[in-house]
Amino acid sequence: MFIKNFVKLMKNLINLILLFSSISFGQKFSYHQSIGNFENASSFYIASNGFIYITDKGNDEVIQLDTLGNILRDVGGFGWNQAQFDEPVDVFADPLSVYVTDKNNHRIQRFDRNLNFISQLFTHENDNPDERFGYPLSCVVSNQGDLYVLDSENKRIVKFDLFGNFKLQFGGIDAGEFALGNPVAMAISSNGIIFIADQNFLIAFDQFGNGFSKVKFTEQINSLEILFDNITLTSKKKILFAKFSKTNIDFYYLTTDYEFDNDIVSSILFIDKLYVLTPKKILIFLPSSD
């Protein structure tokens, strides 16, 4: 049954190639409020319990907000020690843990949901070249506890188990047409499908590292987020959205009534609200009745 459903999902994802020739405009959102005050935000994520986590590379810190915008906790400062950062570029969270991609320190730091340090993963100086990663750009964790790291130094994905043991690497020069060129972001679906934003391509891999879909867009993708199997792709000024289903996956544009002063950093659709991260703040939009 698993294999049958997996193959069906693969076929649906491959159909994306046909859908992108006629992306339509979908739901419109109206500006509601803004929260946060950042120096230079680089990413954000909303855990299923509603906590919002932001990496601010301008201050080398990670900030935890509630949905009202209240600061609950922040950690960081420039450095190499525990809970310090040198350009935090990505954050991923589940109800229990928060994973921060600490780019220039070549590591992933893990915190509890209240941003208390738990552990770190650093393989840059390991003997086995397959498990090394450098200048990571993103990390995600599957429902099975596997950790995937987007390795910009070697242009590949490195997979580790729940205990930080190396399992495999994929997406490198030996991946053929699915080899990564200039990856910038990564996300994972509840089915364990790994999506990579690579310039103006969206590339999909299964949990075993097999590439099976590569879709080209007309503009560069800067951000990629998946939450509750809602996927948002973000360019500097546009947001694309799709929801995974059993039959098909249709992408369409999300539009707002807001004139953005800065480029969009990232976006997430959470409980019918659209959260848009800019370098300075988070903008919150509600579905428009128009």
C-alpha positions, 0 to 999 in steps of 0.5 A, a space after each residue: 500500500 505504501 509503495 502504491 501511494 508513493 508512486 501515485 504521489 510521484 506521478 502527481 508531483 511530476 504533473 507539476 511540469 504541465 501545470 506551471 505553463 498556466 499558473 493562475 491567480 488565486 485568493 487575495 489577502 488584505 493587510 491586517 497588522 505587522 509584528 516584530 522589529 528585526 535588524 535583518 531577518 533571514 528566515 522564519 517558521 511557525 511551529 504547530 503550537 503557534 510559536 513563531 521563530 525568526 532568525 535575524 542575521 543582522 544581530 546573529 540571534 533567534 527570536 521567539 514570538 507568540 502570534 500577537 507579536 510578543 517576544 517570548 525569548 531570544 538567544 544569540 550574539 556573534 560567536 562560536 559558543 553554544 547559543 551563539 551564531 555567525 549568520 543564522 540563515 534558517 530555522 525549522 521547528 516542531 512542537 518540541 525542538 527548534 533547529 537553527 542553521 548556523 551558516 558560517 559556523 558550519 553547524 546545526 544547533 538544536 534548542 528546545 521550544 523555549 530556546 534552551 540549547 540542547 545539542 549541535 551537529 558539526 561534521 565539517 572536519 570529519 574523516 568521512 568526506 560524504 558526511 561533511 557539510 559546510 556553510 549550510 543553508 537550511 535544515 529540516 526534520 522528517 516525521 521519522 526524526 531524520 535530519 536533512 542539511 542543505 550543504 552549500 559548500 558541496 552543493 548537496 543534501 546530507 541526511 542524518 538519523 535521530 542521533 546525528 549518525 550519517 545515513 547518506 548524501 544526495 543531490 551532488 554532481 552524481 545526481 545527473 539532471 537533479 544535481 544541485 547548481 545554486 540551492 538556496 532553500 529546502 522544505 519537507 512534506 509530511 510524506 518525507 518528500 524533500 524539495 529544494 529551491 535551486 535558482 528558478 527550479 524546484 527539485 524534488 527528492 524522495 527520502 532515499 535521495 532519488 530525484 524525480 521532479 524538476 520544475 522550472 519557473 520564470 523567476 528565481 525562488 528565494 524561499 520555500 516553506 511547507 507547513 501542514 502540507 501547504 507549500 509557499 514559494 517566494 520570489 522577491 515580490 511574488 508568492 506562489 501557493 499549493 496544497 498537497 492533495 490525493 489527486 493533483 497539486 496546483 500552484 497559484 499566486 497569492 495577491 495582497 493589497 499591500 505595497 511592499 517597501 522591501 523584498 519579501 524574505 519568506 512567507 507561510 500560510 498558517 490557519 488561513 492567515 498569510 504571514 510574510 517576512 520582510 527584513 524588518 518585520 512580519 506582515 499578517 494578512 487575512 483572506 479578502 472578501 473581495 
